[in-house]
Amino acid sequence: MNEKNEKMLNKILCGDAEKILPEIEDCSIDLVLTDPPYFLDKMDNHWSHKTVSTLTDYCRTVKSLPPVMKFDKEQGKRFYKWFLKISKELQRVLKPGGFFFSFSSPRLYHRMASAVDDAGFLIRDCFIWLYTQNQPKAMSLNHFIEKLNCDGETKNELKERLNGWKTPQIKSCFEPIVLAQKECEKTFLNNILKHNVGLLNTSVKIGVGERVGEGMFPANVVTTQEISEAVDRCFLLPKPSKDEKGVFNTHRTVKPLAICEHLIKLTTFSEEAVVLDPFVGSGTTAVAAKKLGRKFVGIDSNREYVEVALRRLEKLGRQKNAHFWQET
């Protein structure tokens, strides 16, 4: 890395990723692991940003349509156009053979994967983060029926007829994660020897075996929640600890540390590897990288989340005089 990029290492940069990414040197990043914002504007003109997070500054995340929000197909198109620009920058800064993981909303995964693909990446796989605990967002139409111009008996009959029928927002119990890769330089062997990246570490086990430390060959499904013996045996990662997130953490969608650690161990070849998260949020990717002895660069435009990320990094306590902040 050049001198300017060296100053970015092991820092959380407070600023707009679109402006900061062009400052990163070509072919200097080993892994990109991120959870980008999914919508670029409010979905209803009457919805307050204080009620549901907005993305006008690319720093808030809305996973699914909250109640009474309008469905706008154009948002997926805007997301694709924006993420294509981001993906092209990430393709530039990654080393040959470098991997790119990006969490997604299920209904927008096709837009994300298309943007990544069109930016020049090779789509290698789709990982699934599986869970059972989530709140259904579907609504009944009873409040609309009440507004109909008809007698009460007709309204009650209609409510009974449509009992159980709700808006198309089924309970969501997984998040897809695109796994993409920048093309290798010549062969896989040549690439790993020259750039220390490009292969997957299949000795990183997953799941719960009969014996302590036993695990399964890594799969494209992960969970941090005990579900059943069969599922746990193949896909379970360590559950988040009670203090992992931090009581001070105000971020709405904090990713489990174990998942980020697993993906970093799976794809980074050495402790000299640099992990980039251009939408670092409350800092889980940076915390996972630091915990594993890797270097990191985190970017976020939300100062509140940057402060949370800094506190989480300081909690690790491995560098008493560490300085993780850099204003841009």
C-alpha positions as CSV (number, residue, x, y, z in Angstrom):
1,M,0.0,0.0,0.0
2,N,1.1,3.6,-0.6
3,E,1.6,6.0,2.3
4,K,-2.0,7.3,2.2
5,N,-3.4,3.8,2.3
6,E,-1.1,2.8,5.1
7,K,-2.8,5.6,7.2
8,M,-6.2,3.9,6.5
9,L,-5.1,0.6,7.9
10,N,-6.9,-0.4,11.2
11,K,-9.0,2.7,11.1
12,I,-12.7,3.5,10.8
13,L,-13.1,6.3,8.3
14,C,-16.1,8.5,8.8
15,G,-17.3,9.6,5.3
16,D,-19.1,8.6,2.1
17,A,-17.8,5.3,0.6
18,E,-18.3,6.7,-2.9
19,K,-15.7,9.4,-2.1
20,I,-13.3,7.3,0.0
21,L,-13.1,4.1,-2.2
22,P,-11.4,5.9,-5.1
23,E,-8.6,6.9,-2.7
24,I,-7.7,3.3,-2.0
25,E,-4.8,1.8,-4.0
26,D,-5.5,-0.7,-6.8
27,C,-5.1,-4.3,-5.9
28,S,-4.4,-3.7,-2.3
29,I,-7.3,-5.4,-0.5
30,D,-7.6,-9.1,0.2
31,L,-11.2,-9.4,1.2
32,V,-14.4,-7.2,1.1
33,L,-17.0,-8.2,3.6
34,T,-20.0,-5.9,4.0
35,D,-23.7,-5.4,4.5
36,P,-24.7,-2.4,2.3
37,P,-27.8,-0.3,2.6
38,Y,-30.6,-1.7,0.5
39,F,-32.9,1.3,-0.3
40,L,-31.9,4.7,-1.4
41,D,-35.0,6.7,-0.3
42,K,-38.1,6.6,1.8
43,M,-40.8,4.3,0.5
44,D,-43.6,6.6,1.4
45,N,-43.8,10.4,1.3
46,H,-45.5,10.4,4.7
47,W,-43.1,8.1,6.5
48,S,-40.7,9.8,8.9
49,H,-37.0,8.9,8.9
50,K,-37.2,8.8,12.7
51,T,-39.7,5.9,12.4
52,V,-37.9,3.9,9.8
53,S,-34.2,4.3,8.8
54,T,-33.6,6.0,5.4
55,L,-30.7,5.8,3.1
56,T,-30.2,9.3,1.8
57,D,-26.7,9.2,3.2
58,Y,-26.1,5.5,2.5
59,C,-25.8,4.7,6.2
60,R,-29.1,3.2,7.2
61,T,-30.5,-0.2,6.5
62,V,-34.1,-1.3,6.0
63,K,-34.4,-5.1,5.6
64,S,-38.0,-5.5,4.6
65,L,-41.2,-3.5,4.1
66,P,-42.5,-2.2,7.4
67,P,-46.3,-2.0,7.9
68,V,-48.1,0.6,5.8
69,M,-45.1,1.2,3.6
70,K,-45.6,1.4,-0.2
71,F,-43.9,-1.1,-2.5
72,D,-41.8,0.7,-5.1
73,K,-40.2,-1.4,-7.8
74,E,-38.0,1.4,-8.9
75,Q,-36.0,1.2,-5.7
76,G,-34.5,-2.1,-6.8
77,K,-33.4,-0.4,-10.0
78,R,-31.9,2.5,-8.2
79,F,-30.1,0.1,-5.8
80,Y,-28.6,-1.8,-8.8
81,K,-27.4,1.4,-10.4
82,W,-25.8,2.6,-7.2
83,F,-24.3,-0.8,-6.2
84,L,-22.8,-1.3,-9.6
85,K,-20.7,1.9,-9.1
86,I,-19.6,0.6,-5.7
87,S,-18.9,-2.9,-7.0
88,K,-16.7,-1.5,-9.8
89,E,-14.6,0.3,-7.2
90,L,-14.4,-2.8,-5.0
91,Q,-13.3,-4.8,-8.1
92,R,-10.5,-2.3,-8.6
93,V,-9.1,-2.3,-5.1
94,L,-9.2,-6.1,-4.6
95,K,-6.2,-8.1,-5.3
96,P,-6.5,-10.6,-8.2
97,G,-8.4,-13.6,-6.7
98,G,-9.7,-11.5,-3.9
99,F,-13.1,-12.4,-2.5
100,F,-16.2,-10.2,-2.0
101,F,-19.0,-11.1,0.4
102,S,-22.1,-9.0,0.6
103,F,-25.2,-9.6,2.7
104,S,-28.5,-8.9,1.1
105,S,-32.2,-8.7,1.5
106,P,-33.8,-11.8,-0.1
107,R,-36.1,-9.8,-2.4
108,L,-33.2,-7.6,-3.7
109,Y,-30.6,-10.3,-4.0
110,H,-31.0,-10.5,-7.8
111,R,-30.3,-6.8,-8.1
112,M,-27.2,-7.1,-5.9
113,A,-25.8,-10.2,-7.6
114,S,-26.4,-8.6,-11.0
115,A,-24.6,-5.5,-10.0
116,V,-21.6,-7.5,-8.7
117,D,-21.6,-9.7,-11.8
118,D,-21.8,-6.7,-14.2
119,A,-18.9,-5.0,-12.4
120,G,-16.6,-7.8,-13.6
121,F,-16.7,-10.2,-10.6
122,L,-17.1,-14.0,-10.9
123,I,-20.2,-15.1,-8.9
124,R,-18.9,-18.2,-7.0
125,D,-21.8,-19.0,-4.7
126,C,-24.7,-17.8,-2.6
127,F,-24.3,-18.3,1.1
128,I,-27.4,-18.5,3.4
129,W,-27.6,-17.2,6.9
130,L,-30.4,-19.2,8.4
131,Y,-32.5,-18.3,11.5
132,T,-36.0,-19.0,12.9
133,Q,-36.6,-15.9,15.0
134,N,-38.0,-12.9,13.1
135,Q,-41.2,-10.8,13.1
136,P,-43.8,-11.2,10.3
137,K,-44.5,-8.0,8.5
138,A,-47.7,-9.0,6.8
139,M,-50.9,-7.0,7.5
140,S,-54.5,-7.9,7.4
141,L,-56.9,-5.6,5.5
142,N,-59.3,-5.1,8.3
143,H,-58.5,-1.4,8.7
144,F,-59.3,-0.9,5.0
145,I,-62.5,-2.8,5.3
146,E,-63.6,-0.5,8.1
147,K,-63.3,2.4,5.7
148,L,-65.7,0.8,3.1
149,N,-69.0,2.5,2.5
150,C,-71.2,-0.4,3.5
151,D,-73.1,-1.7,6.6
152,G,-71.4,-3.3,9.5
153,E,-72.7,-6.8,8.7
154,T,-71.2,-6.7,5.3
155,K,-67.9,-5.5,6.7
156,N,-67.9,-8.4,9.3
157,E,-68.7,-10.9,6.5
158,L,-65.8,-9.6,4.4
159,K,-63.4,-9.8,7.4
160,E,-64.4,-13.4,8.1
161,R,-64.0,-14.3,4.4
162,L,-60.5,-12.8,4.3
163,N,-59.5,-14.1,7.7
164,G,-55.8,-15.1,7.6
165,W,-55.2,-13.5,4.2
166,K,-52.6,-10.8,4.5
167,T,-50.3,-8.7,2.4
168,P,-47.4,-10.6,0.6
169,Q,-44.8,-10.2,3.3
170,I,-44.0,-13.7,4.5
171,K,-41.9,-14.3,7.6
172,S,-38.3,-14.0,6.5
173,C,-35.9,-16.5,8.0
174,F,-32.7,-16.2,6.0
175,E,-30.3,-13.7,4.5
176,P,-28.5,-14.4,1.3
177,I,-24.8,-13.5,1.0
178,V,-23.3,-13.2,-2.4
179,L,-19.8,-14.8,-2.8
180,A,-17.9,-13.2,-5.6
181,Q,-14.3,-13.3,-6.7
182,K,-12.1,-11.1,-8.8
183,E,-10.5,-13.1,-11.5
184,C,-7.2,-14.7,-10.6
185,E,-3.9,-13.9,-12.3
186,K,-3.1,-17.0,-14.4
187,T,-3.7,-20.1,-12.4
188,F,-5.0,-20.6,-8.8
189,L,-1.5,-21.8,-7.8
190,N,0.2,-18.8,-9.4
191,N,-2.3,-16.4,-7.7
192,I,-2.0,-17.8,-4.2
193,L,1.8,-17.7,-4.4
194,K,1.9,-14.2,-5.7
195,H,-1.0,-12.5,-4.0
196,N,-1.8,-14.7,-0.9
197,V,-5.5,-14.9,-1.9
198,G,-7.8,-16.9,-4.2
199,L,-8.5,-20.2,-2.5
200,L,-10.9,-21.3,0.2
201,N,-9.6,-22.8,3.5
202,T,-11.6,-26.0,3.7
203,S,-9.9,-26.9,7.0
204,V,-12.1,-24.3,8.6
205,K,-14.9,-26.5,10.0
206,I,-18.5,-25.8,10.7
207,G,-21.2,-27.4,12.8
208,V,-21.2,-29.4,16.0
209,G,-19.7,-32.9,15.9
210,E,-20.0,-35.7,18.4
211,R,-16.5,-34.9,19.8
212,V,-15.3,-31.5,21.0
213,G,-13.7,-29.6,18.1
214,E,-15.2,-31.9,15.5
215,G,-16.9,-30.2,12.7
216,M,-18.1,-30.5,9.1
217,F,-16.7,-29.4,5.7
218,P,-17.6,-25.8,5.3
219,A,-21.0,-25.2,3.6
220,N,-22.8,-22.3,2.0
221,V,-25.4,-22.4,4.9
222,V,-24.6,-21.0,8.3
223,T,-26.6,-20.4,11.5
224,T,-25.8,-19.1,15.0
225,Q,-29.0,-20.4,16.4
226,E,-29.6,-24.0,17.6
227,I,-32.4,-25.3,15.4
228,S,-32.2,-29.1,15.3
229,E,-29.6,-31.8,15.7
230,A,-29.3,-32.4,12.0
231,V,-29.0,-28.7,11.1
232,D,-26.7,-27.9,14.0
233,R,-24.4,-30.7,13.1
234,C,-23.8,-29.3,9.6
235,F,-24.2,-25.5,9.9
236,L,-24.0,-24.2,13.4
237,L,-21.5,-21.5,14.4
238,P,-20.9,-20.2,17.9
239,K,-23.9,-18.2,19.3
240,P,-23.4,-14.5,19.9
241,S,-22.4,-13.8,23.5
242,K,-24.6,-11.5,25.6
243,D,-22.1,-8.7,25.6
244,E,-20.9,-9.1,22.0
245,K,-23.1,-6.4,20.6
246,G,-22.5,-4.0,23.5
247,V,-25.3,-2.2,25.4
248,F,-24.2,1.0,23.8
249,N,-24.8,-0.3,20.3
250,T,-27.7,1.5,18.6
251,H,-27.3,-0.2,15.2
252,R,-30.5,-2.0,14.2
253,T,-29.0,-4.9,12.2
254,V,-25.8,-6.1,13.9
255,K,-24.4,-9.2,12.3
256,P,-23.2,-12.1,14.4
257,L,-19.4,-11.9,15.0
258,A,-19.1,-15.6,14.4
259,I,-20.3,-15.4,10.8
260,C,-17.9,-12.6,9.9
261,E,-15.0,-14.5,11.6
262,H,-15.9,-17.6,9.7
263,L,-15.9,-15.9,6.3
264,I,-12.6,-14.1,7.1
265,K,-11.0,-17.4,8.1
266,L,-12.4,-19.1,5.1
267,T,-10.9,-16.7,2.6
268,T,-7.8,-14.9,4.0
269,F,-4.5,-16.7,3.7
270,S,-2.3,-14.7,6.2
271,E,-2.4,-12.3,9.0
272,E,-1.1,-9.6,6.6
273,A,-4.5,-9.7,4.8
274,V,-6.5,-6.5,4.6
275,V,-10.3,-6.8,5.1
276,L,-12.4,-3.9,3.8
277,D,-15.9,-3.0,4.9
278,P,-17.2,0.1,3.0
279,F,-20.4,0.1,5.1
280,V,-19.0,-1.0,8.4
281,G,-22.0,0.1,10.5
282,S,-21.4,-0.8,14.2
283,G,-18.1,-2.5,13.2
284,T,-18.6,-6.2,13.3
285,T,-16.3,-6.8,10.3
286,A,-13.6,-4.7,11.8
287,V,-13.9,-6.4,15.2
288,A,-13.8,-9.8,13.6
289,A,-10.7,-8.9,11.5
290,K,-8.9,-7.5,14.5
291,K,-9.8,-10.4,16.7
292,L,-8.3,-12.8,14.1
293,G,-5.1,-10.6,13.7
294,R,-6.0,-9.3,10.3
295,K,-5.8,-5.7,9.2
296,F,-8.9,-3.8,8.3
297,V,-10.3,-0.7,6.8
298,G,-13.8,0.4,7.8
299,I,-15.9,3.2,6.2
300,D,-19.3,4.6,7.3
301,S,-21.0,7.9,6.9
302,N,-23.0,7.6,10.1
303,R,-20.9,9.2,12.9
304,E,-23.1,7.6,15.6
305,Y,-22.3,4.1,14.2
306,V,-18.6,5.0,13.8
307,E,-18.5,5.8,17.5
308,V,-20.1,2.5,18.3
309,A,-17.6,0.7,16.1
310,L,-14.7,2.4,17.9
311,R,-16.0,1.4,21.3
312,R,-16.4,-2.2,20.2
313,L,-12.8,-2.2,18.9
314,E,-11.5,-0.7,22.1
315,K,-13.2,-3.4,24.1
316,L,-10.9,-6.0,22.6
317,G,-8.1,-4.4,24.6
318,R,-5.2,-5.8,22.5
319,Q,-3.7,-2.4,21.7
320,K,-3.8,0.0,24.7
321,N,-2.9,3.0,22.7
322,A,-4.7,2.0,19.5
323,H,-6.2,4.8,17.4
324,F,-9.0,3.6,15.2
325,W,-10.5,6.9,14.0
326,Q,-9.7,8.9,10.9
327,E,-11.8,11.9,9.8
328,T,-12.2,12.2,6.0
